[in-house]
Every structure is written in structure tokens, then in C-alpha cells.
Amino acid sequence: MELNFKTFGEGQPLLILHGLFGSSDNWLTLGRKLAEQYKVYLIDQRNHGRSPWSNDWNYQLMAEDLLEFVQTHQLDNFILVGHSMGGKTAMNYAARYYPSKIQKLIVVDIAPKSYPIHHDKIVAGLRSLDLNQINSRKDADVQLANYVEEVGVRQFLLKNLYRNYEKRFDWRINLQVIGDNLDNMSVGLPDNFEFDGPTLFIRGLRSKYIKDGDEAVIQHHFPNASIQDVAQAGHWVHAEKPQEFLEILLSFIQS
């Protein structure tokens, strides 16, 4: 699958994969900062952003999409960053395909383990929106508040709304396929998958995605991994603490 992407800067390639319900746009600010030193690729994963939609959606396919992207753009010795779902795609790619091409791997606030399905309420909320009756994002926000309490999360989710050629609201995400396949996003890394290159896991201490007991499963799959904590940050570490996140990221890459 030919993925949509944005690229900035010159130098060593640095690829960034967004999380579930996200897009490459979520990383524009940090991407431009990193482009002062690297050639940054912000990639929309399948069924997200402006990349193609598919009824088939799992981590193996998204890792294959990334493999095709790397081959198409003839990338080598690159830095790979993935947040949440994008982190699992990155981990799958690193363990499946050409690990020697990755100089360093950075996984943001996700562990290589299985998680209970917990986005079903968000999907229900998004599906409840009658886009034919919505005239503004404010209308959508009011309705979505019945399902999602956090204002910041609603704002993030509603970035997926856009006006189509008929000037009506529509989704950038493939909501039907995402909702029907949430179980595919909850799986962990296969037990025999391993990447022994330099790896950094960055977690927000207010997030529940990487717990204190997860070091063992991380070391099992990534024996050369370290974990860096960001205080006062939740799951969207890069958005909540961008300067601290950037400093941690660059320190690891350049060490």
C-alpha cells in the first residue's frame, strides 16, 4: 500500500508513525523541529489520515506497509519513532524486516504486550455522530461529550473530521474497519520476535500503558532497551510535554 506522508529537512532519515485515531498532522510541530537536523518523514498509516483505506487491518499489514515505504524511498540507517499503535507497528517492523537498516528505535508510551480492548466507547461515540446533522465541530463536540469526558481527547478525535467535496463533514479515518477490528490492535508482539538494536521506550508517568512490571516483557523482545519517564505527562507525551520529549529523543539519538 502506498502511504501518504510529509517530509521535511535533510540528512539522516527519521520516520515517525502516529497512534490510533491519529495522523501525520499530530507530529507537524515536532517534525519541523527535528527537521533542523534530520530528514523527517511523517507517515499516515492505513485507514488513517490521507492514506488509503482497507478492510484488512492488523500489525503485520502495517509493518508490510512500512517495509514497502522504506523500499520505495530507498531508506537505510534510519531512526524509527512510533507512538502507541504506531509504536507497535514500529516494533513489528523492527522484529520482522531488515533490523540492520534501523539505527535506533524509539517507542512512545506502549509496551510489546496485549491490552484489554478499551477504545470501544470512543468508537461508539464517533459512530453516534450523525454527520448529516452536524454543522460545525462544536456540534460534534457537544454530542461526543456524552461518550468522551476529556476535552483534549475530543479535540484530538475530531481532527479527523473534514468537509468533503459536497461541503459536508466526513471522516479521514476508516471508522467502520477500526471499530470492527479493535481486537487486532490489542495484541502483543509474538513471543519469538526480537530486535537487539538500541531502543528507547518513552512513557508518560500519568499514563497506564507502560507499567512498572512491564520491564520484563520489554527486555524479552528488546534486550538493548531502556525506559525514560516523563513526569506530568499522560499517553500523548509528545503533545503534553513537547520540549522535554524532544530533549529526551535527541539525547538518545545523538548518544
Buried (B, 14 or more C-beta within 10 A) or exposed (E): BEBBBBBBBEEBBBBBBBBBBBBBBBBBEBBBBBBEBBBBBBBBBBBBBBBEBEEEBBBBBBBBBBBEBBEEBEBEEBBBBBBBBBBBBBBBBBBBBEBEBBBBBBBBBBBBBEBEEEBEEBBEBBEEBEEEEBEEBEBBBEBBEEBBEEEEBBEBBBBBBEEEEEEEBEBBBBBBBBBEBBEBBBBBBBEEBBBEBBBBBBBBEEBEBBEEEBBEBBEBBBEEBBBBEBEEBBBBBBBBBBEBBBEBBBEBBEE
